[in-house]
Amino acid sequence: SPIPSLKREMRNLSEECSLEPVTVSMAYVYFEKLVLQGKLNKQNRKLCAGACVLLAAKISSDLRKHEVKHLIDKLEERFRFNRRDLIGFEFTVLVALELALYLPENQVLPHYRRLTQQS
């Protein structure tokens, strides 16, 4: 299944960009919500994964402008999509998540524990 490999890519990219495990955990929750809503398909799954990482990084990290640009560069390189498509898709994901980017602890904690035990 492509979903576990996409989540692995999300984690690896987040580590390369020095994002915190809680940020990766939030990105996982966003991604899983999109999966459960049936929003993913073969054409958009990489864009979904990238947009989830970008949104999680923006909401949970205190990123400076150059750090956001670096993250977008890495996402573009890793998932092989155009940054313009990513930026446009970011809003699509935000709408699908009903703007609910702040997550309850009980949704984030299982992923966070797993990530911190793995590293």
HUFEN-V739015 format. One record per run of one state. SS is the DSSP state (alpha for helix, beta for strand, coil for the rest). FROM is the first residue (numbers start at 1). TO is the last residue. Records with the same first field share a line. If there is no record, write none. Layout:
SS = FROM-TO + FROM-TO
This chain:
coil = 1-1 + 17-20 + 37-44 + 61-64 + 80-82 + 97-104 + 119-119
alpha = 2-16 + 21-36 + 45-60 + 65-79 + 83-96 + 105-118
